[in-house]
């Protein structure tokens, strides 16, 4: 029997958008190859306390209170090449040694990154000859993929086939695979909406509108809930991730309103999406894809800046989600989605699993 593969997954705890697919991928690899040695590391921690503090803490502060700075930073990186070069080079020079040490200590057969900041550094390692094993980027956004994709990465896993062209422009020599198996487990499984609603204590009939701001609960969740409540007989579920402060604020704002519920982080995302009719989501990413798989109509609203703005444009262009800029547009989008419900998009069932593609690349 072939030697057990060693697979290192590099993530970052910036919300749940990177850690969650890392966990799902690791579980998938172990299910398909039980003898595989799989380890997940936090790439920011590996790059040292300075990088971790600046990126993690800085991102949380900017997302929460200084969002305009994030928008400016993104504009500079995308439109001003010297700023892009400086950001990438500083990350590489300051944190590269620690990350490379962590990778070499594990002695992997392949390195998979689920966070674009570490993908960029790992791609540079490959191009500069510091890594001899294959590298892989697991891409969970639709667009704005400048750091998700890298010419030094051998394999790019994409969750939307519409991402292929942008990845190919950035990394023309790489292998690109549209895969399943990076979303929350069970999103492609059959379901009964009434049963899903009963399991969460929701009414079996009437509109259920889900409101999400990702793992950090960013964006205008309260405003979204207020608009959703204007729809007759609607029940609103605000998904607050790991942000207890935002959850408390929503609970206080809607105290005594039985049509508003809040939930924290859940490992039953696919069941919750199965219970809903509409998802109002602020941060793009996997939650929109999971909603499509469950036939829950996604609307992007409440935080349309930086890379979200680019993703919104592509959501609209490809008909994957409605995009609302104002409260009136949001209400119209909710009402339109309820009039014309989506069917579950199960096209990814025909695709290979991310785990199988990674295992194949590790053995090459």
C-alpha positions as a Python dict, from the first residue, in 0.01 Angstrom:
ca = {
    (1, 'X'): (0, 0, 0),
    (2, 'X'): (121, 351, -78),
    (3, 'X'): (271, 556, 202),
    (4, 'X'): (20, 757, 401),
    (5, 'X'): (1, 1110, 255),
    (6, 'X'): (93, 1409, 469),
    (7, 'X'): (-126, 1710, 403),
    (8, 'X'): (-79, 2049, 566),
    (9, 'X'): (-371, 2295, 558),
    (10, 'X'): (-287, 2659, 631),
    (11, 'X'): (-580, 2871, 747),
    (12, 'X'): (-640, 3190, 948),
    (13, 'X'): (-906, 3271, 1205),
    (14, 'X'): (-1041, 3575, 1023),
    (15, 'X'): (-1410, 3508, 1080),
    (16, 'X'): (-1519, 3157, 979),
    (17, 'X'): (-1466, 3189, 605),
    (18, 'X'): (-1121, 3029, 613),
    (19, 'X'): (-1126, 2801, 917),
    (20, 'X'): (-1456, 2636, 825),
    (21, 'X'): (-1349, 2512, 480),
    (22, 'X'): (-1016, 2403, 631),
    (23, 'X'): (-1202, 2183, 879),
    (24, 'X'): (-1435, 2047, 612),
    (25, 'X'): (-1144, 1967, 382),
    (26, 'X'): (-950, 1794, 659),
    (27, 'X'): (-1254, 1583, 749),
    (28, 'X'): (-1307, 1494, 383),
    (29, 'X'): (-946, 1384, 342),
    (30, 'X'): (-964, 1165, 652),
    (31, 'X'): (-1290, 1012, 528),
    (32, 'X'): (-1144, 927, 187),
    (33, 'X'): (-802, 825, 315),
    (34, 'X'): (-822, 727, 684),
    (35, 'X'): (-446, 677, 712),
    (36, 'X'): (-369, 1030, 588),
    (37, 'X'): (-183, 1258, 825),
    (38, 'X'): (-362, 1592, 810),
    (39, 'X'): (-282, 1898, 1013),
    (40, 'X'): (-440, 2245, 1015),
    (41, 'X'): (-226, 2535, 1129),
    (42, 'X'): (-308, 2903, 1169),
    (43, 'X'): (-84, 3070, 914),
    (44, 'X'): (-93, 3405, 1093),
    (45, 'X'): (31, 3251, 1416),
    (46, 'X'): (303, 3068, 1226),
    (47, 'X'): (416, 3398, 1073),
    (48, 'X'): (479, 3541, 1418),
    (49, 'X'): (309, 3753, 1679),
    (50, 'X'): (361, 4081, 1493),
    (51, 'X'): (193, 3961, 1174),
    (52, 'X'): (-82, 3786, 1369),
    (53, 'X'): (-155, 4092, 1580),
    (54, 'X'): (-150, 4338, 1292),
    (55, 'X'): (-358, 4129, 1051),
    (56, 'X'): (-602, 3960, 1290),
    (57, 'X'): (-661, 4243, 1537),
    (58, 'X'): (-634, 4510, 1271),
    (59, 'X'): (-886, 4336, 1050),
    (60, 'X'): (-1135, 4296, 1334),
    (61, 'X'): (-1106, 4663, 1430),
    (62, 'X'): (-1134, 4786, 1071),
    (63, 'X'): (-1427, 4558, 991),
    (64, 'X'): (-1610, 4670, 1302),
    (65, 'X'): (-1547, 5042, 1346),
    (66, 'X'): (-1328, 5175, 1065),
    (67, 'X'): (-1472, 5006, 759),
    (68, 'X'): (-1383, 5300, 535),
    (69, 'X'): (-1013, 5224, 597),
    (70, 'X'): (-1063, 4869, 471),
    (71, 'X'): (-1224, 5008, 157),
    (72, 'X'): (-928, 5244, 106),
    (73, 'X'): (-673, 4971, 169),
    (74, 'X'): (-842, 4744, -83),
    (75, 'X'): (-857, 5019, -345),
    (76, 'X'): (-484, 5086, -305),
    (77, 'X'): (-392, 4719, -334),
    (78, 'X'): (-606, 4666, -644),
    (79, 'X'): (-544, 4993, -829),
    (80, 'X'): (-198, 5104, -714),
    (81, 'X'): (67, 4842, -797),
    (82, 'X'): (335, 4985, -564),
    (83, 'X'): (96, 4943, -269),
    (84, 'X'): (22, 4586, -377),
    (85, 'X'): (394, 4509, -406),
    (86, 'X'): (468, 4666, -68),
    (87, 'X'): (189, 4477, 114),
    (88, 'X'): (291, 4143, -32),
    (89, 'X'): (663, 4197, 19),
    (90, 'X'): (624, 4303, 383),
    (91, 'X'): (412, 3998, 460),
    (92, 'X'): (669, 3776, 289),
    (93, 'X'): (974, 3930, 455),
    (94, 'X'): (830, 3972, 805),
    (95, 'X'): (631, 3650, 833),
    (96, 'X'): (773, 3423, 567),
    (97, 'X'): (1046, 3260, 773),
    (98, 'X'): (808, 3146, 1046),
    (99, 'X'): (555, 3008, 799),
    (100, 'X'): (823, 2827, 600),
    (101, 'X'): (961, 2674, 920),
    (102, 'X'): (614, 2544, 1014),
    (103, 'X'): (566, 2395, 668),
    (104, 'X'): (905, 2225, 661),
    (105, 'X'): (861, 2091, 1015),
    (106, 'X'): (551, 1898, 906),
    (107, 'X'): (720, 1761, 590),
    (108, 'X'): (400, 1768, 381),
    (109, 'X'): (334, 1608, 45),
    (110, 'X'): (117, 1909, -40),
    (111, 'X'): (40, 2245, 122),
    (112, 'X'): (-317, 2375, 98),
    (113, 'X'): (-405, 2734, 189),
    (114, 'X'): (-758, 2852, 264),
    (115, 'X'): (-659, 3213, 341),
    (116, 'X'): (-546, 3448, 62),
    (117, 'X'): (-282, 3620, 275),
    (118, 'X'): (-98, 3292, 328),
    (119, 'X'): (-166, 3178, -28),
    (120, 'X'): (31, 3476, -157),
    (121, 'X'): (329, 3394, 66),
    (122, 'X'): (318, 3022, -16),
    (123, 'X'): (303, 3099, -387),
    (124, 'X'): (615, 3314, -350),
    (125, 'X'): (789, 3026, -168),
    (126, 'X'): (717, 2800, -465),
    (127, 'X'): (837, 3050, -724),
    (128, 'X'): (1153, 3128, -524),
    (129, 'X'): (1240, 2759, -487),
    (130, 'X'): (1185, 2729, -111),
    (131, 'X'): (911, 2468, -153),
    (132, 'X'): (951, 2156, -365),
    (133, 'X'): (609, 2003, -289),
    (134, 'X'): (286, 2097, -468),
    (135, 'X'): (86, 2393, -342),
    (136, 'X'): (-290, 2441, -350),
    (137, 'X'): (-530, 2729, -290),
    (138, 'X'): (-886, 2652, -180),
    (139, 'X'): (-1085, 2949, -310),
    (140, 'X'): (-1422, 3015, -151),
    (141, 'X'): (-1505, 3359, -296),
    (142, 'X'): (-1655, 3413, -638),
    (143, 'X'): (-1441, 3708, -748),
    (144, 'X'): (-1173, 3959, -638),
    (145, 'X'): (-922, 3673, -638),
    (146, 'X'): (-590, 3856, -670),
    (147, 'X'): (-453, 3702, -349),
    (148, 'X'): (-663, 3387, -356),
    (149, 'X'): (-490, 3289, -680),
    (150, 'X'): (-116, 3303, -740),
    (151, 'X'): (111, 3202, -1030),
    (152, 'X'): (327, 3006, -785),
    (153, 'X'): (36, 2786, -676),
    (154, 'X'): (11, 2455, -861),
    (155, 'X'): (-356, 2377, -797),
    (156, 'X'): (-652, 2610, -750),
    (157, 'X'): (-976, 2466, -614),
    (158, 'X'): (-1278, 2682, -696),
    (159, 'X'): (-1631, 2664, -560),
    (160, 'X'): (-1791, 2858, -847),
    (161, 'X'): (-1719, 2764, -1210),
    (162, 'X'): (-1760, 3135, -1289),
    (163, 'X'): (-1429, 3197, -1110),
    (164, 'X'): (-1227, 3006, -1371),
    (165, 'X'): (-1150, 3298, -1600),
    (166, 'X'): (-1017, 3524, -1326),
    (167, 'X'): (-799, 3250, -1179),
    (168, 'X'): (-667, 3165, -1524),
    (169, 'X'): (-573, 3529, -1584),
    (170, 'X'): (-372, 3536, -1260),
    (171, 'X'): (-218, 3188, -1277),
    (172, 'X'): (-226, 3071, -1639),
    (173, 'X'): (-8, 2763, -1588),
    (174, 'X'): (-191, 2626, -1285),
    (175, 'X'): (-445, 2347, -1265),
    (176, 'X'): (-796, 2474, -1185),
    (177, 'X'): (-1065, 2240, -1051),
    (178, 'X'): (-1426, 2321, -970),
    (179, 'X'): (-1500, 2102, -669),
    (180, 'X'): (-1752, 2017, -404),
    (181, 'X'): (-1661, 1948, -44),
    (182, 'X'): (-1560, 2291, 90),
    (183, 'X'): (-1906, 2398, 205),
    (184, 'X'): (-2073, 2297, 530),
    (185, 'X'): (-2148, 1924, 532),
    (186, 'X'): (-2486, 1821, 399),
    (187, 'X'): (-2571, 2120, 180),
    (188, 'X'): (-2618, 1895, -124),
    (189, 'X'): (-2829, 1639, 64),
    (190, 'X'): (-3209, 1608, 26),
    (191, 'X'): (-3410, 1792, 289),
    (192, 'X'): (-3764, 1866, 407),
    (193, 'X'): (-3823, 2237, 470),
    (194, 'X'): (-4097, 2181, 727),
    (195, 'X'): (-3882, 1938, 921),
    (196, 'X'): (-3590, 2181, 910),
    (197, 'X'): (-3813, 2458, 1046),
    (198, 'X'): (-3948, 2238, 1325),
    (199, 'X'): (-3594, 2152, 1433),
    (200, 'X'): (-3528, 2524, 1494),
    (201, 'X'): (-3867, 2601, 1646),
    (202, 'X'): (-3973, 2806, 1343),
    (203, 'X'): (-4327, 2817, 1200),
    (204, 'X'): (-4385, 2564, 923),
    (205, 'X'): (-4571, 2820, 710),
    (206, 'X'): (-4493, 3178, 613),
    (207, 'X'): (-4175, 3356, 504),
    (208, 'X'): (-3853, 3293, 696),
    (209, 'X'): (-3578, 3546, 627),
    (210, 'X'): (-3225, 3473, 743),
    (211, 'X'): (-2983, 3760, 809),
    (212, 'X'): (-2609, 3693, 825),
    (213, 'X'): (-2290, 3893, 862),
    (214, 'X'): (-2048, 3600, 856),
    (215, 'X'): (-1850, 3466, 1149),
    (216, 'X'): (-1787, 3816, 1285),
    (217, 'X'): (-2142, 3944, 1221),
    (218, 'X'): (-2037, 4251, 1026),
    (219, 'X'): (-2266, 4476, 826),
    (220, 'X'): (-2611, 4621, 884),
    (221, 'X'): (-2781, 4324, 1047),
    (222, 'X'): (-3026, 4536, 1246),
    (223, 'X'): (-3125, 4739, 941),
    (224, 'X'): (-3170, 4420, 739),
    (225, 'X'): (-3393, 4272, 1007),
    (226, 'X'): (-3604, 4589, 1025),
    (227, 'X'): (-3668, 4575, 651),
    (228, 'X'): (-3742, 4202, 657),
    (229, 'X'): (-4001, 4257, 929),
    (230, 'X'): (-4193, 4482, 691),
    (231, 'X'): (-4285, 4172, 491),
    (232, 'X'): (-4619, 4042, 615),
    (233, 'X'): (-4601, 3743, 853),
    (234, 'X'): (-4225, 3711, 811),
    (235, 'X'): (-4002, 3557, 1077),
    (236, 'X'): (-3643, 3683, 1087),
    (237, 'X'): (-3346, 3482, 1211),
    (238, 'X'): (-3027, 3683, 1267),
    (239, 'X'): (-2715, 3467, 1250),
    (240, 'X'): (-2452, 3637, 1464),
    (241, 'X'): (-2161, 3397, 1433),
    (242, 'X'): (-1916, 3431, 1719),
    (243, 'X'): (-1998, 3797, 1785),
    (244, 'X'): (-2179, 3796, 2120),
    (245, 'X'): (-2181, 4177, 2132),
    (246, 'X'): (-2378, 4207, 1808),
    (247, 'X'): (-2614, 3932, 1919),
    (248, 'X'): (-2684, 4120, 2242),
    (249, 'X'): (-2745, 4443, 2048),
    (250, 'X'): (-2996, 4271, 1821),
    (251, 'X'): (-3169, 4104, 2115),
    (252, 'X'): (-3198, 4443, 2286),
    (253, 'X'): (-3322, 4621, 1973),
    (254, 'X'): (-3596, 4363, 1909),
    (255, 'X'): (-3683, 4278, 2269),
    (256, 'X'): (-4047, 4176, 2283),
    (257, 'X'): (-4067, 4113, 1908),
    (258, 'X'): (-4150, 3742, 1873),
    (259, 'X'): (-4084, 3744, 1499),
    (260, 'X'): (-3709, 3803, 1546),
    (261, 'X'): (-3475, 3529, 1666),
    (262, 'X'): (-3098, 3530, 1705),
    (263, 'X'): (-2854, 3241, 1684),
    (264, 'X'): (-2482, 3225, 1743),
    (265, 'X'): (-2227, 3015, 1562),
    (266, 'X'): (-2384, 2691, 1440),
    (267, 'X'): (-2252, 2374, 1281),
    (268, 'X'): (-2600, 2324, 1133),
    (269, 'X'): (-2576, 2597, 870),
    (270, 'X'): (-2717, 2380, 593),
    (271, 'X'): (-3018, 2286, 806),
    (272, 'X'): (-3078, 2650, 892),
    (273, 'X'): (-3056, 2750, 527),
    (274, 'X'): (-3299, 2471, 442),
    (275, 'X'): (-3546, 2632, 684),
    (276, 'X'): (-3523, 2974, 521),
    (277, 'X'): (-3674, 3127, 209),
    (278, 'X'): (-3438, 3424, 176),
    (279, 'X'): (-3085, 3494, 296),
    (280, 'X'): (-2966, 3852, 345),
    (281, 'X'): (-2588, 3827, 367),
    (282, 'X'): (-2323, 4097, 392),
    (283, 'X'): (-1986, 3928, 334),
    (284, 'X'): (-2017, 3713, 17),
    (285, 'X'): (-1821, 3389, 48),
    (286, 'X'): (-1942, 3035, 108),
    (287, 'X'): (-2271, 3124, 276),
    (288, 'X'): (-2410, 3253, -55),
    (289, 'X'): (-2309, 2930, -228),
    (290, 'X'): (-2462, 2721, 50),
    (291, 'X'): (-2786, 2917, 17),
    (292, 'X'): (-2794, 2845, -356),
    (293, 'X'): (-2746, 2475, -287),
    (294, 'X'): (-3045, 2483, -51),
    (295, 'X'): (-3268, 2685, -282),
    (296, 'X'): (-3265, 2980, -42),
    (297, 'X'): (-3259, 3306, -238),
    (298, 'X'): (-2947, 3509, -146),
    (299, 'X'): (-2944, 3888, -134),
    (300, 'X'): (-2620, 4075, -76),
    (301, 'X'): (-2679, 4383, 138),
    (302, 'X'): (-2537, 4580, 426),
    (303, 'X'): (-2162, 4590, 370),
    (304, 'X'): (-2096, 4655, 1),
    (305, 'X'): (-1733, 4764, 7),
    (306, 'X'): (-1386, 4650, -102),
    (307, 'X'): (-1387, 4290, -229),
    (308, 'X'): (-1758, 4260, -146),
    (309, 'X'): (-1833, 4527, -406),
    (310, 'X'): (-1653, 4322, -671),
    (311, 'X'): (-1828, 4004, -566),
    (312, 'X'): (-2163, 4184, -575),
    (313, 'X'): (-2102, 4287, -932),
    (314, 'X'): (-2027, 3928, -1027),
    (315, 'X'): (-2323, 3791, -829),
    (316, 'X'): (-2550, 4016, -1033),
    (317, 'X'): (-2374, 3945, -1364),
    (318, 'X'): (-2408, 3570, -1325),
    (319, 'X'): (-2754, 3575, -1167),
    (320, 'X'): (-2629, 3409, -849),
    (321, 'X'): (-2766, 3662, -601),
    (322, 'X'): (-2964, 3983, -591),
    (323, 'X'): (-2773, 4289, -478),
    (324, 'X'): (-2948, 4567, -284),
    (325, 'X'): (-2792, 4905, -211),
    (326, 'X'): (-3078, 5076, -26),
    (327, 'X'): (-3354, 4971, 215),
    (328, 'X'): (-3614, 5010, -60),
    (329, 'X'): (-3410, 4788, -292),
    (330, 'X'): (-3373, 4533, -14),
    (331, 'X'): (-3746, 4513, 51),
    (332, 'X'): (-3815, 4480, -322),
    (333, 'X'): (-3554, 4204, -346),
    (334, 'X'): (-3706, 4014, -52),
    (335, 'X'): (-4055, 4038, -197),
    (336, 'X'): (-3930, 3934, -542),
    (337, 'X'): (-3748, 3634, -397),
    (338, 'X'): (-4061, 3523, -212),
    (339, 'X'): (-4269, 3552, -528),
    (340, 'X'): (-4015, 3357, -734),
    (341, 'X'): (-3843, 3103, -509),
    (342, 'X'): (-3525, 2935, -626),
    (343, 'X'): (-3478, 2563, -668),
    (344, 'X'): (-3176, 2400, -502),
    (345, 'X'): (-2868, 2418, -721),
    (346, 'X'): (-2723, 2067, -705),
    (347, 'X'): (-2481, 2100, -997),
    (348, 'X'): (-2180, 2055, -768),
    (349, 'X'): (-2289, 1697, -700),
    (350, 'X'): (-2130, 1607, -1034),
    (351, 'X'): (-1794, 1754, -937),
    (352, 'X'): (-1503, 1578, -766),
    (353, 'X'): (-1451, 1640, -398),
    (354, 'X'): (-1183, 1882, -288),
    (355, 'X'): (-1040, 1600, -75),
    (356, 'X'): (-1001, 1365, -372),
    (357, 'X'): (-830, 1630, -585),
    (358, 'X'): (-590, 1722, -304),
    (359, 'X'): (-506, 1354, -242),
    (360, 'X'): (-441, 1303, -612),
    (361, 'X'): (-209, 1605, -623),
    (362, 'X'): (-28, 1489, -309),
    (363, 'X'): (45, 1154, -473),
    (364, 'X'): (167, 1302, -801),
}
